[in-house]
Amino acid sequence: MKTEQVDARRPVQVLRTEESRLRHSFHTWGEMVADTCGPLHVYRTEPGDFRGAIASGTFGTVQLAAVKAGPHSVERTERLAGKATFAPLYLTFVLDGEVQVSQGERTAVARTGNLFSHDSSRPFRMSMRRPIHMVSVKFDHRLVDLRAGLEHPLGAATWCGAKGASALLAGLLRSAAPRMTEFDTSVADQLGNSVASLVTAVCAEKLGAMGSDPTAARLALLHRIKTFARARLNCAELSPGLLARSHNISLRYLQLLFQEENTSPALWIRNERLGRCRDDLADPRAAHLTVANIAERWGLDSASHFSKLFRERYGLTPREWRRQSLSARG
């Protein structure tokens, strides 16, 4: 296996099968896939030499992986799913080739220009019968308000990649794939934020389209509510009552939706605000802001109350967290 060393400020690692070890290259490919995606069975589907390359890295809150490889299949069994320490959702754009993905009772085929999704926290199988070129976004279930291990509409789902938010995401991934190694960390974080926003929009379209299923309809509504709230976390007026009125539901029904996730609307809003404050406190670009400024920025007006809430949630005061985070960055 050949590994390209990149500048420490650049977040991408590139792995390629060695041309000088072609007789071992498929075994090497299996190791590379497992390193990037976690425990998987990797199967060869065609005889002859095999070549593959993966460029992967962290971009803000998501990870990107661009893959070029010969025909092969991958599978995560129930046993392997239980072994995975990190099992995100995947949304993948097919630049060239064809992928068949199966999960649960659903099977979907994604061709050149299509997007498809699967959930690595549950068993799945993916087959590529001819050479494939694709770029995947790996993201935490919480980005789209789903829970790992449960069935949902994003298992083995496809999009045409030519309309609405799907077209915007496809265009961004198509442009980013060949340039991933060019971005330093600050640019990568900004790119990741754009990708994450489009992933949220694309998945919302798919969840919303499943409205005939009561469970999917509730998931879609809760996702819309949370997206609405996240865009207004800095507004002091944000409250459970505002969320209920804005989505034409009763406050009681809103509480029931959040109760299914073992929380309440008010607690969820508070924790989201604390999370934004935590991110800002760890960001050198916000070092000129006081702790009180950051708390106020996210709708938490009382500095002393904010410090108490922050410590209860994270085990450190805001100042301790800031000092620890900024010193770790060097």
VEXMARMI-834523 format. One line per 8 residues: number of its first residue (from 0); their letters; for each residue y, x, z of N, C-alpha, C. Coordinates in pm, whole numbers. Example, Ala and Ser with C-alpha at 12.3 -4.5 7.8 and 13.67 -1.06 7.14 Angstrom:
<sites>
0	as	-569,1319,780,-450,1230,780,-330,1320,780; -225,1285,708,-106,1367,714,3,1290,787 .
</sites>
This chain:
<sites>
0	mkteqvda	-119,84,0,0,0,0,123,87,0; 220,53,-81,343,128,-89,454,48,-22; 525,111,69,636,48,138,764,118,101; 862,44,56,992,102,27,1077,102,152; 1129,218,190,1220,226,303,1360,187,257; 1424,103,332,1559,59,297,1654,91,410; 1782,92,379,1886,116,478,1869,21,595; 1884,73,719,1865,-9,838,1959,-128,841 .
8	rrpvqvlr	2072,-117,770,2166,-229,766,2120,-338,670; 2018,-307,591,1968,-404,494,1839,-467,549; 1828,-597,550,1723,-665,625,1590,-682,552; 1575,-629,432,1459,-661,349,1360,-546,342; 1232,-579,355,1124,-483,336,1050,-518,208; 1017,-418,128,947,-440,2,810,-373,11; 704,-451,-17,567,-401,-15,505,-421,-153; 435,-315,-201,369,-322,-331,230,-263,-322 .
16	teesrlrh	136,-317,-399,5,-255,-409,20,-123,-485; -54,-21,-442,-42,112,-503,-116,117,-636; -50,164,-739,-115,178,-870,-227,281,-865; -216,380,-779,-319,483,-772,-443,438,-698; -438,318,-638,-554,268,-562,-590,129,-610; -594,110,-743,-616,-23,-798,-749,-83,-754; -851,1,-734,-980,-54,-696,-977,-111,-554; -874,-72,-476,-860,-126,-342,-742,-224,-333 .
24	sfhtwgem	-679,-253,-445,-550,-322,-440,-560,-465,-387; -671,-536,-414,-675,-673,-365,-692,-677,-214; -771,-584,-161,-781,-575,-15,-645,-544,45; -573,-453,-20,-438,-420,25,-347,-542,19; -360,-620,-89,-279,-741,-103,-305,-837,12; -431,-856,49,-464,-943,161,-396,-899,289; -391,-768,312,-324,-716,431,-173,-742,424; -116,-725,304,27,-748,287,63,-894,313 .
32	vadtcgpl	-18,-985,259,8,-1128,278,-1,-1164,426; -103,-1110,494,-119,-1139,637,-4,-1082,718; 44,-964,680,159,-905,750,283,-992,736; 299,-1053,619,419,-1132,591,408,-1275,639; 288,-1333,627,272,-1478,650,184,-1513,770; 125,-1416,837,36,-1445,947,-108,-1458,900; -200,-1491,990,-344,-1491,958,-380,-1589,847; -442,-1537,742,-485,-1615,626,-612,-1556,568 .
40	hvyrtepg	-692,-1641,504,-798,-1593,416,-737,-1581,277; -755,-1466,212,-700,-1444,79,-817,-1421,-16; -825,-1501,-122,-939,-1498,-213,-897,-1453,-352; -983,-1375,-413,-962,-1335,-552,-1020,-1442,-644; -949,-1475,-752,-997,-1579,-844,-1022,-1527,-985; -981,-1403,-1015,-999,-1344,-1147,-1047,-1200,-1132; -1136,-1154,-1223,-1179,-1014,-1219,-1070,-922,-1273; -1090,-791,-1259,-997,-694,-1314,-898,-643,-1210 .
48	dfrgaias	-805,-561,-1257,-705,-502,-1168,-613,-610,-1112; -571,-589,-990,-479,-683,-926,-354,-608,-881; -240,-667,-911,-113,-609,-866,-27,-717,-802; 45,-678,-700,132,-774,-633,244,-704,-559; 351,-777,-534,465,-723,-460,529,-835,-380; 572,-802,-259,642,-897,-171,768,-830,-119; 881,-896,-135,1006,-854,-71,1040,-961,32; 1053,-923,159,1076,-1022,263,1174,-971,366 .
56	gtfgtvql	1245,-1065,429,1340,-1027,532,1401,-1149,597; 1475,-1124,704,1542,-1229,779,1685,-1244,731; 1724,-1367,703,1858,-1399,655,1914,-1508,747; 1990,-1467,846,2042,-1564,942,1928,-1631,1017; 1921,-1765,1012,1819,-1839,1085,1693,-1865,1003; 1687,-1815,879,1569,-1835,795,1516,-1699,750; 1397,-1700,694,1340,-1581,631,1315,-1612,484; 1334,-1511,400,1306,-1525,258,1195,-1428,219 .
64	aavkagph	1110,-1471,128,1004,-1385,76,990,-1411,-74; 1015,-1308,-155,997,-1317,-300,863,-1254,-335; 780,-1325,-410,643,-1282,-438,618,-1278,-588; 561,-1166,-634,505,-1155,-769,362,-1108,-753; 267,-1180,-813,127,-1143,-793,40,-1203,-901; -81,-1145,-915,-180,-1200,-1005,-246,-1323,-946; -337,-1387,-1020,-403,-1509,-971,-481,-1482,-842; -468,-1573,-747,-542,-1564,-621,-523,-1693,-544 .
72	sverterl	-593,-1707,-432,-579,-1823,-344,-564,-1776,-201; -497,-1858,-121,-486,-1831,22,-521,-1957,98; -574,-1939,219,-614,-2054,300,-591,-2023,447; -535,-2120,517,-528,-2114,663,-618,-2223,717; -724,-2183,783,-818,-2279,841,-766,-2327,976; -835,-2424,1033,-799,-2474,1166,-801,-2360,1268; -903,-2276,1259,-915,-2164,1353,-800,-2066,1337; -765,-2032,1213,-656,-1938,1189,-520,-1998,1228 .
80	agkatfap	-505,-2129,1207,-380,-2195,1247,-359,-2181,1398; -468,-2187,1474,-458,-2172,1618,-424,-2031,1662; -451,-1933,1574,-424,-1793,1608,-282,-1750,1574; -214,-1825,1489,-82,-1784,1441,20,-1787,1554; 92,-1677,1572,197,-1672,1674,329,-1728,1621; 346,-1725,1489,466,-1781,1426,418,-1862,1307; 437,-1992,1309,385,-2080,1205,496,-2172,1157; 584,-2123,1069,699,-2201,1025,665,-2299,914 .
88	lyltfvld	764,-2376,876,760,-2453,752,800,-2362,637; 749,-2391,517,783,-2316,397,837,-2412,292; 947,-2373,228,998,-2443,110,1010,-2338,1; 935,-2354,-107,917,-2250,-207,963,-2296,-344; 1033,-2207,-414,1076,-2234,-551,989,-2150,-645; 929,-2216,-744,843,-2147,-841,929,-2099,-958; 949,-1969,-966,1024,-1911,-1078,941,-1906,-1204; 810,-1879,-1189,720,-1876,-1304,577,-1892,-1253 .
96	gevqvsqg	498,-1974,-1322,360,-1994,-1283,333,-2135,-1236; 222,-2150,-1164,180,-2282,-1115,107,-2264,-983; 136,-2351,-887,73,-2347,-756,18,-2484,-722; -107,-2488,-678,-164,-2611,-624,-173,-2593,-473; -112,-2683,-398,-113,-2674,-252,-175,-2801,-195; -267,-2783,-99,-335,-2895,-35,-316,-2887,116; -285,-3001,176,-268,-3006,321,-300,-3147,366; -391,-3158,462,-434,-3290,506,-497,-3364,390 .
104	ertavart	-453,-3487,365,-509,-3566,256,-427,-3554,128; -322,-3469,128,-235,-3458,12,-259,-3329,-64; -252,-3340,-197,-257,-3225,-286,-143,-3239,-386; -70,-3131,-407,43,-3135,-500,38,-3012,-589; 93,-3025,-709,101,-2914,-804,248,-2888,-835; 289,-2763,-818,427,-2723,-847,424,-2623,-961; 502,-2652,-1065,508,-2565,-1183,644,-2497,-1190; 663,-2414,-1290,790,-2344,-1309,908,-2440,-1298 .
112	gnlfshds	1004,-2407,-1211,1121,-2492,-1192,1107,-2593,-1081; 988,-2601,-1020,965,-2696,-911,982,-2629,-774; 1007,-2711,-674,1001,-2670,-534,880,-2737,-470; 821,-2672,-372,716,-2737,-294,723,-2689,-150; 669,-2770,-59,671,-2735,82,531,-2745,141; 510,-2668,247,390,-2682,327,420,-2635,469; 332,-2671,560,351,-2644,703,242,-2549,749; 280,-2426,784,179,-2326,819,123,-2344,960 .
120	srpfrmsm	176,-2443,1036,119,-2470,1168,-6,-2557,1158; -35,-2606,1036,-152,-2688,1012,-235,-2627,899; -365,-2654,894,-448,-2597,788,-395,-2633,649; -404,-2538,557,-363,-2563,418,-437,-2466,327; -435,-2499,198,-490,-2411,96,-394,-2408,-22; -374,-2289,-79,-283,-2271,-191,-355,-2190,-299; -355,-2243,-422,-424,-2176,-532,-326,-2146,-645; -334,-2022,-696,-252,-1978,-809,-346,-1924,-915 .
128	rrpihmvs	-368,-2002,-1021,-471,-1968,-1119,-420,-1875,-1228; -289,-1851,-1234,-235,-1751,-1325,-124,-1676,-1252; -73,-1568,-1309,29,-1490,-1238,143,-1577,-1187; 188,-1545,-1066,289,-1627,-1000,412,-1544,-965; 527,-1606,-978,653,-1547,-931,725,-1658,-857; 745,-1641,-726,806,-1748,-646,885,-1687,-532; 974,-1766,-475,1051,-1722,-359,1046,-1833,-255; 1007,-1796,-133,987,-1892,-25,1095,-1877,82 .
136	vkfdhrlv	1134,-1991,137,1217,-1995,257,1126,-2034,372; 1123,-1950,475,1045,-1980,595,1144,-2019,705; 1118,-2134,770,1215,-2181,867,1147,-2258,979; 1210,-2255,1094,1158,-2323,1211,1161,-2474,1192; 1061,-2542,1245,1054,-2688,1235,1181,-2755,1287; 1244,-2693,1386,1362,-2756,1447,1479,-2767,1350; 1479,-2686,1246,1587,-2695,1148,1592,-2832,1084; 1475,-2895,1067,1469,-3028,1006,1415,-3131,1105 .
144	dlragleh	1422,-3097,1233,1389,-3190,1341,1247,-3243,1334; 1153,-3153,1305,1010,-3185,1309,944,-3100,1416; 818,-3134,1446,744,-3058,1547,621,-2996,1484; 594,-2871,1522,479,-2798,1469,349,-2868,1509; 252,-2862,1419,120,-2914,1448,99,-3060,1419; 206,-3133,1387,194,-3276,1361,207,-3305,1211; 140,-3411,1166,149,-3449,1025,287,-3509,996; 341,-3478,879,473,-3529,839,484,-3520,688 .
152	plgaatwc	588,-3576,628,598,-3582,481,621,-3448,411; 647,-3340,484,672,-3212,418,545,-3129,400; 430,-3184,434,304,-3116,405,264,-3145,261; 248,-3039,179,210,-3054,38,300,-3153,-35; 432,-3127,-29,530,-3211,-99,594,-3130,-211; 639,-3198,-317,703,-3129,-430,834,-3196,-467; 921,-3119,-532,1049,-3166,-587,1062,-3111,-728; 1141,-3177,-811,1157,-3129,-948,1244,-3005,-955 .
160	gakgasal	1332,-2983,-860,1418,-2864,-860,1533,-2870,-958; 1560,-2987,-1014,1666,-2997,-1115,1771,-3102,-1082; 1761,-3164,-962,1856,-3270,-928,1906,-3252,-785; 2031,-3295,-763,2087,-3300,-630,2082,-3166,-556; 2056,-3176,-425,2051,-3057,-341,1938,-2963,-384; 1830,-3020,-441,1718,-2937,-487,1764,-2839,-595; 1847,-2885,-687,1897,-2799,-794,1986,-2688,-738; 2067,-2722,-637,2153,-2620,-576,2070,-2513,-506 .
168	lagllrsa	1968,-2558,-431,1882,-2462,-361,1805,-2377,-461; 1748,-2440,-565,1673,-2365,-666,1761,-2259,-731; 1885,-2295,-765,1976,-2200,-827,2008,-2084,-735; 2029,-2112,-607,2060,-2006,-511,1941,-1912,-494; 1820,-1966,-482,1702,-1883,-466,1673,-1802,-592; 1695,-1862,-709,1675,-1790,-835,1769,-1669,-842; 1892,-1687,-799,1990,-1578,-804,1962,-1472,-697; 1917,-1518,-579,1899,-1425,-466,1773,-1341,-478 .
176	aprmtefd	1667,-1395,-538,1537,-1328,-539,1543,-1184,-590; 1606,-1155,-706,1605,-1016,-755,1706,-926,-684; 1789,-982,-595,1895,-904,-533,1879,-892,-382; 1765,-932,-330,1748,-937,-185,1771,-803,-116; 1734,-695,-182,1749,-563,-120,1892,-512,-123; 1982,-583,-191,2120,-535,-205,2210,-578,-90; 2165,-676,-9,2253,-735,91,2245,-660,223; 2362,-630,282,2359,-578,419,2347,-696,514 .
184	tsvadqlg	2336,-667,643,2305,-771,742,2409,-882,745; 2537,-847,738,2641,-950,748,2637,-1045,629; 2617,-990,509,2607,-1075,390,2478,-1157,395; 2371,-1094,442,2243,-1165,452,2254,-1285,545; 2325,-1268,656,2341,-1380,749,2417,-1496,684; 2520,-1464,607,2596,-1569,540,2511,-1639,434; 2433,-1561,360,2342,-1620,262,2242,-1710,332; 2189,-1662,444,2092,-1742,519,2149,-1874,566 .
192	nsvaslvt	2275,-1874,608,2339,-1999,651,2347,-2098,535; 2380,-2048,415,2387,-2135,297,2250,-2191,262; 2149,-2103,265,2013,-2147,235,1967,-2252,337; 1993,-2226,466,1950,-2320,570,2015,-2457,551; 2143,-2460,515,2211,-2587,493,2148,-2665,378; 2116,-2594,270,2056,-2661,154,1912,-2705,184; 1838,-2623,259,1703,-2663,299,1708,-2793,379; 1803,-2801,471,1819,-2923,550,1846,-3043,461 .
200	avcaeklg	1934,-3027,362,1966,-3137,271,1846,-3176,185; 1775,-3078,133,1660,-3106,47,1551,-3178,126; 1523,-3132,245,1419,-3196,327,1461,-3336,369; 1590,-3356,394,1638,-3490,428,1612,-3587,314; 1629,-3540,190,1600,-3625,74,1454,-3669,75; 1364,-3574,101,1222,-3605,100,1185,-3696,216; 1236,-3668,334,1207,-3753,450,1262,-3893,430; 1382,-3903,370,1442,-4034,345,1366,-4114,242 .
208	amgsdpta	1304,-4044,146,1229,-4113,41,1099,-4174,92; 1057,-4136,213,932,-4187,268,958,-4306,360; 1067,-4381,333,1110,-4486,425,1010,-4599,444; 911,-4618,355,815,-4726,373,717,-4697,486; 706,-4574,528,621,-4534,639,707,-4540,766; 671,-4624,864,755,-4638,984,778,-4506,1057; 673,-4424,1068,689,-4295,1136,785,-4206,1060; 767,-4198,927,856,-4116,845,998,-4170,849 .
216	arlallhr	1013,-4303,855,1146,-4362,860,1218,-4323,989; 1144,-4321,1102,1204,-4279,1228,1244,-4131,1224; 1156,-4049,1167,1187,-3906,1154,1312,-3885,1070; 1321,-3960,960,1437,-3946,871,1565,-3989,942; 1558,-4101,1016,1676,-4148,1088,1718,-4049,1194; 1622,-3998,1270,1655,-3901,1375,1714,-3774,1314; 1661,-3733,1201,1715,-3615,1134,1859,-3639,1090; 1888,-3758,1035,2025,-3790,994,2120,-3791,1114 .
224	iktfarar	2072,-3848,1223,2155,-3853,1344,2187,-3712,1394; 2086,-3626,1397,2108,-3490,1447,2198,-3410,1353; 2180,-3429,1224,2266,-3360,1127,2411,-3404,1145; 2431,-3534,1163,2565,-3589,1187,2624,-3527,1314; 2545,-3520,1419,2593,-3467,1547,2624,-3318,1538; 2538,-3242,1472,2561,-3097,1464,2692,-3064,1393; 2730,-3150,1299,2856,-3126,1228,2977,-3160,1313; 2954,-3220,1431,3066,-3264,1515,3054,-3213,1659 .
232	lncaelsp	2978,-3108,1680,2960,-3056,1815,3090,-3008,1877; 3187,-2970,1794,3315,-2923,1847,3411,-3036,1880; 3369,-3159,1859,3455,-3275,1886,3426,-3330,2026; 3529,-3338,2107,3511,-3389,2243,3463,-3534,2242; 3491,-3607,2133,3456,-3750,2125,3307,-3772,2098; 3234,-3666,2063,3092,-3683,2032,3017,-3730,2156; 2942,-3840,2140,2870,-3899,2253,2753,-3980,2199; 2657,-4016,2285,2550,-4105,2240,2603,-4236,2182 .
240	gllarshn	2709,-4289,2243,2766,-4414,2191,2817,-4399,2050; 2884,-4287,2020,2934,-4262,1886,2818,-4250,1787; 2711,-4183,1827,2595,-4169,1738,2534,-4304,1707; 2520,-4389,1809,2461,-4521,1787,2548,-4605,1694; 2679,-4608,1721,2769,-4688,1638,2772,-4638,1494; 2773,-4508,1476,2784,-4449,1342,2660,-4473,1258; 2546,-4503,1323,2422,-4525,1248,2371,-4668,1261; 2460,-4756,1310,2430,-4900,1315,2301,-4931,1391 .
248	islrylql	2283,-4865,1503,2168,-4893,1589,2219,-4912,1732; 2135,-4970,1815,2174,-4988,1955,2159,-4857,2031; 2232,-4847,2140,2219,-4728,2225,2077,-4717,2279; 2016,-4830,2309,1878,-4828,2360,1782,-4772,2256; 1798,-4812,2130,1709,-4759,2026,1732,-4609,2006; 1858,-4567,2013,1889,-4424,2003,1817,-4348,2114; 1820,-4402,2234,1753,-4336,2346,1602,-4329,2324; 1545,-4434,2266,1401,-4435,2238,1364,-4329,2135 .
256	lfqeents	1449,-4311,2032,1422,-4209,1932,1415,-4070,1995; 1510,-4040,2083,1511,-3910,2148,1402,-3899,2255; 1366,-4012,2313,1261,-4013,2416,1129,-3966,2358; 1106,-3994,2229,983,-3947,2165,975,-3795,2161; 1089,-3728,2177,1093,-3583,2182,1116,-3531,2324; 1093,-3618,2420,1104,-3583,2562,1244,-3533,2599; 1345,-3598,2544,1482,-3565,2580,1567,-3691,2570; 1695,-3677,2591,1789,-3789,2578,1899,-3747,2483 .
264	palwirne	1974,-3841,2424,2083,-3803,2334,2186,-3713,2402; 2223,-3745,2525,2324,-3666,2594,2275,-3525,2622; 2150,-3511,2667,2094,-3379,2696,2080,-3298,2568; 2039,-3364,2460,2025,-3292,2333,2160,-3240,2286; 2265,-3321,2294,2400,-3277,2254,2443,-3157,2338; 2421,-3166,2468,2462,-3057,2556,2388,-2928,2522; 2257,-2937,2499,2180,-2817,2467,2218,-2757,2332; 2251,-2844,2235,2297,-2793,2106,2428,-2718,2123 .
272	rlgrcrdd	2518,-2771,2203,2646,-2704,2228,2624,-2571,2300; 2537,-2570,2398,2507,-2445,2468,2448,-2341,2373; 2364,-2387,2281,2307,-2295,2183,2412,-2233,2093; 2509,-2313,2048,2617,-2259,1966,2700,-2158,2045; 2726,-2190,2173,2800,-2095,2258,2721,-1965,2274; 2592,-1978,2294,2506,-1859,2308,2514,-1770,2185; 2510,-1832,2066,2520,-1755,1942,2655,-1684,1932; 2763,-1755,1965,2896,-1695,1956,2914,-1580,2054 .
280	ladpraah	2859,-1595,2173,2872,-1490,2274,2800,-1362,2232; 2697,-1376,2149,2620,-1260,2102,2675,-1203,1971; 2778,-1265,1915,2830,-1227,1784,2952,-1136,1801; 2945,-1012,1752,3060,-921,1763,3187,-977,1698; 3170,-1062,1598,3287,-1118,1530,3364,-1215,1619; 3300,-1261,1730,3367,-1351,1824,3405,-1280,1953; 3401,-1146,1950,3427,-1070,2073,3570,-1086,2124; 3663,-1124,2037,3803,-1142,2078,3825,-1272,2153 .
288	ltvaniae	3727,-1363,2152,3740,-1491,2219,3692,-1480,2364; 3760,-1544,2455,3715,-1548,2593,3598,-1646,2605; 3527,-1637,2717,3418,-1730,2743,3470,-1874,2742; 3588,-1894,2802,3647,-2028,2805,3681,-2076,2664; 3732,-1985,2578,3763,-2021,2439,3638,-2069,2368; 3528,-1998,2388,3403,-2032,2319,3350,-2166,2369; 3356,-2188,2500,3309,-2316,2555,3391,-2432,2498; 3523,-2413,2494,3610,-2518,2441,3587,-2541,2293 .
296	rwgldsas	3556,-2432,2223,3530,-2440,2079,3416,-2535,2047; 3319,-2548,2141,3203,-2632,2118,3200,-2754,2209; 3319,-2799,2251,3327,-2927,2321,3293,-2924,2468; 3288,-2803,2528,3260,-2790,2671,3386,-2736,2738; 3465,-2825,2795,3601,-2790,2837,3610,-2711,2967; 3528,-2742,3064,3538,-2677,3195,3462,-2545,3194; 3533,-2433,3210,3470,-2301,3205,3369,-2283,3318; 3404,-2329,3440,3313,-2312,3553,3187,-2396,3536 .
304	hfsklfre	3205,-2521,3488,3089,-2607,3464,3003,-2551,3351; 3069,-2497,3248,2997,-2436,3137,2912,-2319,3187; 2970,-2234,3272,2896,-2119,3323,2772,-2163,3400; 2786,-2270,3479,2672,-2321,3556,2563,-2374,3463; 2603,-2453,3362,2506,-2509,3268,2436,-2398,3190; 2513,-2297,3147,2457,-2187,3070,2352,-2112,3151; 2384,-2085,3276,2290,-2011,3360,2164,-2092,3387; 2180,-2223,3406,2062,-2308,3428,1969,-2305,3307 .
312	rygltpre	2028,-2300,3186,1946,-2304,3064,1888,-2168,3027; 1967,-2062,3042,1926,-1932,2990,1899,-1826,3096; 1927,-1856,3222,1896,-1761,3328,1997,-1650,3346; 2106,-1652,3270,2213,-1554,3280,2346,-1626,3272; 2451,-1566,3329,2584,-1623,3309,2628,-1591,3166; 2727,-1664,3114,2776,-1632,2980,2821,-1487,2966; 2888,-1433,3065,2936,-1295,3058,2820,-1197,3059; 2717,-1224,3140,2599,-1137,3143,2527,-1139,3008 .
320	wrrqslsa	2515,-1258,2950,2449,-1270,2818,2528,-1196,2711; 2660,-1211,2712,2744,-1143,2614,2731,-991,2627; 2742,-941,2750,2732,-797,2772,2597,-742,2726; 2490,-813,2760,2355,-770,2725,2336,-773,2572; 2382,-880,2509,2362,-895,2365,2441,-793,2284; 2567,-772,2321,2651,-678,2246,2608,-535,2268; 2561,-500,2387,2514,-363,2411,2385,-336,2335; 2302,-440,2318,2177,-424,2242,2202,-396,2095 .
328	rg	2317,-444,2045,2352,-418,1905,2403,-276,1885; 2425,-208,1995,2468,-67,1986,2616,-51,1971 .
</sites>
